[in-house]
Amino acid sequence: MSEHALHLNPQQIAELSLVDLAYQVLRTTNKPYHFRDLMAELARLKGLTEEQVNEVIARLYTEINIDGRFVCIGSNVWGLKRWYPTDKAAPEKAATGKKFVRKDMDDDDDFYDEEDDSFEEEADEDDSFGDYSADEEDDLDADAEDGDDEAAADEDFEEDEIEESDEEEDLDSYDEEEDEF
């Protein structure tokens, strides 16, 4: 490719940065380049020595990666992003296969054990619970009377709690009065 194909004179080529010159080369030729071939073309156009190429090759590669005008097609082949539309959404695939239906919907059967039926036997033992004697009823009444003493102690405890909460409210109101000053 020659300078004339780029429609640039040697002075304009010297003034362009390598990344801008790479853009001009790709735009003019309208074909993707392998990075090494693109670098060789830029070195030829700019008149760079092998040593100068080694100094700028990494920087140019980084700039091409960052610049939004370029796109790597694969295998280090570079083209212009405008050649490859990326904004189009991919067409949605239509569902063509059968839906997956689970054959055994009840996994709980796998863990069923006949010994778990023992609850029926326990229920039979509990049926005798309703049969108790008058002596047992007297014992229950005596226990209930003992419970009255406990209920009185509970009432005293509740009164103590109420008094303590009243004292806390008084302290809270005292703190609020101090905050006002």
C-alpha positions as CSV (number, residue, x, y, z in Angstrom):
1,M,0.0,0.0,0.0
2,S,1.4,3.4,-0.9
3,E,1.1,6.8,0.6
4,H,-1.0,7.8,-2.4
5,A,-3.6,5.1,-1.7
6,L,-4.1,6.8,1.7
7,H,-4.5,10.2,0.1
8,L,-2.0,11.6,2.6
9,N,1.3,13.3,1.8
10,P,4.5,12.3,3.7
11,Q,4.2,15.3,6.0
12,Q,0.6,14.3,7.1
13,I,1.8,10.7,7.6
14,A,4.6,12.0,9.9
15,E,2.2,14.1,11.9
16,L,-0.4,11.3,12.5
17,S,-0.1,9.1,15.5
18,L,0.4,5.4,14.9
19,V,-3.1,4.5,16.0
20,D,-4.7,7.1,13.7
21,L,-2.5,5.9,10.9
22,A,-3.6,2.3,11.6
23,Y,-7.2,3.5,11.4
24,Q,-6.5,5.2,8.0
25,V,-4.8,2.0,6.6
26,L,-7.7,-0.2,7.7
27,R,-10.3,2.2,6.4
28,T,-8.6,2.7,3.0
29,T,-7.9,-1.0,2.3
30,N,-11.3,-2.0,3.7
31,K,-9.9,-5.4,4.9
32,P,-8.7,-6.7,8.3
33,Y,-5.0,-7.1,9.1
34,H,-3.0,-9.3,11.3
35,F,-1.4,-7.1,13.9
36,R,2.2,-7.9,12.8
37,D,1.3,-7.1,9.2
38,L,-0.4,-3.9,10.3
39,M,2.7,-2.9,12.3
40,A,4.9,-3.7,9.3
41,E,2.8,-1.5,7.1
42,L,2.8,1.4,9.6
43,A,6.6,1.1,10.0
44,R,7.1,1.2,6.2
45,L,4.8,4.3,5.9
46,K,6.5,6.1,8.8
47,G,10.0,4.9,7.9
48,L,10.6,3.3,11.3
49,T,13.7,1.2,12.0
50,E,13.5,-2.2,13.6
51,E,14.6,-0.7,16.9
52,Q,11.9,2.0,16.8
53,V,9.3,-0.6,16.0
54,N,10.3,-2.6,19.0
55,E,9.9,0.5,21.2
56,V,6.4,1.4,20.0
57,I,4.8,-2.0,19.3
58,A,3.4,-2.6,22.8
59,R,2.1,0.9,23.1
60,L,0.3,0.7,19.7
61,Y,-1.2,-2.7,20.6
62,T,-2.5,-1.2,23.9
63,E,-3.9,1.9,22.1
64,I,-5.7,-0.3,19.5
65,N,-7.2,-2.4,22.3
66,I,-8.5,0.7,24.1
67,D,-9.6,2.7,21.0
68,G,-13.3,2.0,20.3
69,R,-12.8,2.2,16.5
70,F,-11.0,-1.2,16.4
71,V,-12.1,-4.7,17.0
72,C,-10.2,-7.9,17.3
73,I,-11.8,-10.5,15.0
74,G,-9.7,-13.3,16.5
75,S,-6.2,-14.8,16.2
76,N,-4.8,-11.2,16.5
77,V,-6.6,-10.1,13.4
78,W,-7.8,-6.5,13.6
79,G,-10.5,-4.7,11.8
80,L,-12.8,-1.7,12.2
81,K,-15.7,-1.9,14.5
82,R,-18.0,-0.3,12.0
83,W,-17.6,-3.3,9.7
84,Y,-19.1,-5.6,12.2
85,P,-22.5,-4.5,13.6
86,T,-22.8,-5.4,17.2
87,D,-25.9,-3.5,18.2
88,K,-28.3,-6.0,16.7
89,A,-30.0,-8.4,19.0
90,A,-29.7,-12.1,18.2
91,P,-32.9,-13.7,17.1
92,E,-34.6,-15.7,19.7
93,K,-34.7,-19.4,19.3
94,A,-38.1,-21.0,19.2
95,A,-38.8,-23.8,21.6
96,T,-38.6,-27.0,19.5
97,G,-38.1,-29.7,22.0
98,K,-40.5,-31.4,24.5
99,K,-40.7,-30.0,28.0
100,F,-39.0,-32.1,30.6
101,V,-41.5,-33.9,32.7
102,R,-40.4,-35.7,35.9
103,K,-41.6,-39.3,35.9
104,D,-41.7,-39.8,39.7
105,M,-43.2,-36.7,41.3
106,D,-43.3,-38.2,44.8
107,D,-39.8,-38.8,46.2
108,D,-41.2,-39.3,49.7
109,D,-42.1,-42.8,48.9
110,D,-38.5,-43.7,48.6
111,F,-38.0,-43.2,52.4
112,Y,-41.2,-45.0,53.5
113,D,-40.7,-47.5,56.3
114,E,-43.3,-49.8,57.6
115,E,-42.0,-49.4,61.1
116,D,-43.3,-45.8,61.0
117,D,-46.8,-47.2,61.4
118,S,-46.1,-47.7,65.1
119,F,-48.1,-44.5,66.0
120,E,-51.3,-46.5,65.8
121,E,-50.1,-48.8,68.6
122,E,-49.2,-45.8,70.7
123,A,-52.7,-44.3,70.3
124,D,-54.1,-47.5,71.8
125,E,-52.1,-47.1,74.9
126,D,-53.3,-43.5,75.3
127,D,-56.9,-44.5,75.2
128,S,-56.6,-45.7,78.9
129,F,-55.7,-42.2,79.9
130,G,-59.3,-41.2,80.5
131,D,-59.8,-43.8,83.2
132,Y,-58.6,-42.5,86.6
133,S,-59.9,-43.0,90.1
134,A,-61.4,-40.6,92.7
135,D,-58.2,-40.8,94.7
136,E,-56.3,-39.4,91.7
137,E,-58.9,-36.6,91.5
138,D,-58.3,-35.6,95.1
139,D,-54.6,-35.5,94.4
140,L,-55.3,-33.1,91.5
141,D,-57.4,-30.9,93.8
142,A,-54.6,-30.7,96.3
143,D,-52.1,-29.8,93.7
144,A,-54.5,-27.0,92.5
145,E,-54.7,-25.5,96.0
146,D,-50.9,-25.4,96.1
147,G,-51.1,-23.6,92.8
148,D,-53.2,-20.8,94.5
149,D,-50.2,-20.0,96.7
150,E,-48.0,-19.8,93.6
151,A,-50.6,-17.5,92.0
152,A,-50.5,-15.1,94.9
153,A,-46.7,-15.0,94.7
154,D,-47.0,-14.3,91.0
155,E,-49.3,-11.4,91.7
156,D,-46.8,-9.9,94.2
157,F,-44.0,-10.2,91.6
158,E,-46.2,-8.5,89.0
159,E,-46.8,-5.6,91.4
160,D,-43.1,-5.2,92.0
161,E,-42.5,-5.1,88.2
162,I,-45.2,-2.3,87.9
163,E,-43.6,-0.3,90.6
164,E,-40.1,-0.6,89.0
165,S,-41.5,0.5,85.6
166,D,-43.1,3.5,87.2
167,E,-39.7,4.5,88.8
168,E,-38.0,4.1,85.3
169,E,-40.7,6.4,83.8
170,D,-40.0,9.0,86.5
171,L,-36.2,8.8,85.8
172,D,-36.9,9.2,82.0
173,S,-39.0,12.3,82.6
174,Y,-36.3,13.7,84.8
175,D,-33.7,13.2,82.0
176,E,-36.0,14.9,79.6
177,E,-36.4,17.9,81.9
178,E,-32.6,18.3,82.1
179,D,-32.3,18.2,78.3
180,E,-34.6,21.2,78.0
181,F,-32.2,23.4,79.9
